[in-house]
Amino acid sequence: MILRQAKRLIIFVIGSTVLLIGIALLVLPGPAFVIIPIGLAILATEFAWARRLLRSLKSAAERGVEKLNLRTLFGAGKK
């Protein structure tokens, strides 16, 4: 039980740190749109709210790709 709580705490600290760095990179130079999903993915290993948020983010990105017709731009074609 204590080991499980320690693991959750470590994942929370690391995931939150990566997520906060990603959020800071929205206004600083850097790859915010890569770092934020990485932080959410780390958090999603232990927390359901992060899994839901990551799923929503992925869906929004997929809708954006379709709306902007980026699949054909990168040669992936439609699925």
C-alpha positions as semicolon CSV with decimal commas, in nm:
position;residue;x (nm);y (nm);z (nm)
1;M;0,000;0,000;0,000
2;I;0,274;0,247;0,092
3;L;0,477;0,144;-0,214
4;R;0,174;0,203;-0,438
5;Q;0,117;0,549;-0,289
6;A;0,486;0,633;-0,331
7;K;0,469;0,527;-0,697
8;R;0,160;0,745;-0,753
9;L;0,332;1,040;-0,586
10;I;0,648;1,001;-0,798
11;I;0,442;0,974;-1,117
12;F;0,237;1,278;-1,013
13;V;0,548;1,487;-0,945
14;I;0,726;1,388;-1,268
15;G;0,415;1,413;-1,486
16;S;0,310;1,746;-1,336
17;T;0,659;1,887;-1,381
18;V;0,671;1,785;-1,747
19;L;0,317;1,918;-1,800
20;L;0,402;2,252;-1,636
21;I;0,717;2,284;-1,846
22;G;0,501;2,222;-2,155
23;I;0,256;2,489;-2,045
24;A;0,544;2,733;-1,989
25;L;0,668;2,654;-2,339
26;L;0,343;2,793;-2,478
27;V;0,489;3,140;-2,418
28;L;0,858;3,047;-2,422
29;P;1,044;2,914;-2,725
30;G;1,015;2,537;-2,736
31;P;0,803;2,240;-2,843
32;A;0,502;2,290;-2,613
33;F;0,270;2,083;-2,833
34;V;0,503;1,785;-2,791
35;I;0,582;1,824;-2,421
36;I;0,223;1,872;-2,297
37;P;0,098;1,535;-2,430
38;I;0,408;1,365;-2,287
39;G;0,329;1,505;-1,943
40;L;-0,033;1,395;-1,976
41;A;0,075;1,048;-2,089
42;I;0,294;1,013;-1,780
43;L;0,005;1,121;-1,558
44;A;-0,238;0,895;-1,748
45;T;-0,050;0,587;-1,629
46;E;-0,201;0,643;-1,283
47;F;-0,483;0,898;-1,306
48;A;-0,816;0,861;-1,488
49;W;-0,863;1,238;-1,528
50;A;-0,536;1,256;-1,722
51;R;-0,643;0,966;-1,946
52;R;-0,968;1,146;-2,028
53;L;-0,787;1,473;-2,094
54;L;-0,528;1,300;-2,314
55;R;-0,806;1,126;-2,508
56;S;-0,983;1,460;-2,560
57;L;-0,659;1,622;-2,673
58;K;-0,596;1,341;-2,920
59;S;-0,950;1,367;-3,060
60;A;-0,919;1,744;-3,098
61;A;-0,585;1,704;-3,277
62;E;-0,734;1,445;-3,513
63;R;-1,029;1,673;-3,590
64;G;-0,786;1,959;-3,656
65;V;-0,583;1,745;-3,894
66;E;-0,900;1,649;-4,082
67;K;-1,031;2,007;-4,088
68;L;-0,702;2,144;-4,221
69;N;-0,665;1,851;-4,462
70;L;-0,314;1,779;-4,333
71;R;-0,323;1,405;-4,397
72;T;-0,282;1,456;-4,772
73;L;-0,020;1,725;-4,712
74;F;0,206;1,472;-4,543
75;G;0,126;1,191;-4,785
76;A;-0,065;0,978;-4,535
77;G;-0,389;0,983;-4,731
78;K;-0,725;0,914;-4,571
79;K;-0,783;0,612;-4,354
